[in-house]
Amino acid sequence: MRSWLSIVILGGIFSAAAPAQDLSFVPLPASIQQKDGRFTLKDGMGISAAAALQSEANWLSTRLTAGSGMKFSVKASGG
């Protein structure tokens, strides 16, 4: 059990340090620029999505809340 947990932890560490060219996004962005710094999620942040994507935005909000314990509001955007 202990060795399995070590493998999972090491896998997470190495995958978090992936270079920009190995990042996978859907949809694929036109360009990616990896820079120093971090993006930090904060309680009460909002998720804005087009009306057609409200289901996906609600799913994301639920997943982020489950993983962090923070609340994320969802609102419709004009696009």
Wavefront OBJ file of the C-alpha trace (Angstrom):
o trace
v 0.000 0.000 0.000
v 2.785 2.401 0.949
v 4.691 1.858 -2.327
v 1.486 2.375 -4.348
v 0.870 5.678 -2.576
v 4.470 6.750 -3.262
v 4.033 6.037 -6.969
v 0.821 8.088 -7.081
v 2.458 11.019 -5.276
v 5.564 10.964 -7.502
v 3.388 10.746 -10.617
v 1.476 13.824 -9.497
v 4.680 15.757 -8.828
v 6.179 14.967 -12.225
v 2.955 15.618 -14.134
v 2.577 19.034 -12.450
v 5.974 20.064 -13.807
v 5.078 19.368 -17.455
v 6.616 21.788 -19.954
v 4.261 24.033 -21.967
v 4.568 21.961 -25.149
v 3.198 18.901 -23.289
v 0.079 20.671 -22.001
v -3.236 19.386 -23.312
v -6.275 21.675 -23.640
v -9.629 21.260 -25.339
v -10.284 23.298 -27.376
v -6.691 23.855 -28.411
v -5.708 27.520 -27.913
v -4.080 29.489 -30.731
v -0.946 29.891 -28.579
v 0.387 29.140 -25.108
v 2.950 31.210 -23.250
v 4.210 29.696 -20.032
v 5.448 32.325 -17.587
v 6.471 32.489 -13.958
v 3.711 32.882 -11.402
v 0.546 31.149 -10.319
v -3.173 31.460 -10.690
v -4.844 31.087 -7.323
v -8.494 30.176 -6.910
v -10.297 32.204 -4.252
v -13.605 31.625 -2.519
v -16.401 33.511 -4.257
v -14.758 33.707 -7.681
v -17.183 33.622 -10.578
v -17.408 31.460 -13.663
v -18.808 33.252 -16.706
v -20.077 31.225 -19.661
v -22.359 31.634 -22.652
v -25.953 30.534 -22.057
v -25.363 27.444 -24.212
v -22.559 26.380 -21.823
v -24.335 26.859 -18.484
v -24.451 23.106 -17.863
v -20.676 22.853 -18.313
v -20.068 25.922 -16.142
v -22.229 24.437 -13.380
v -20.315 21.149 -13.661
v -17.006 23.016 -13.329
v -18.313 24.957 -10.326
v -19.419 21.722 -8.642
v -16.045 20.031 -9.261
v -14.056 23.033 -8.009
v -16.232 23.270 -4.894
v -15.877 19.540 -4.200
v -12.092 19.720 -4.524
v -11.500 22.959 -2.666
v -14.463 23.549 -0.367
v -14.805 27.029 -1.881
v -17.920 28.346 -3.619
v -17.873 29.489 -7.268
v -20.805 31.412 -8.697
v -21.931 30.834 -12.290
v -23.342 33.594 -14.477
v -24.274 33.856 -18.138
v -22.089 35.980 -20.392
v -23.046 37.706 -23.610
v -21.044 35.290 -25.808
l 1 2 3 4 5 6 7 8 9 10 11 12 13 14 15 16 17 18 19 20 21 22 23 24 25 26 27 28 29 30 31 32 33 34 35 36 37 38 39 40 41 42 43 44 45 46 47 48 49 50 51 52 53 54 55 56 57 58 59 60 61 62 63 64 65 66 67 68 69 70 71 72 73 74 75 76 77 78 79
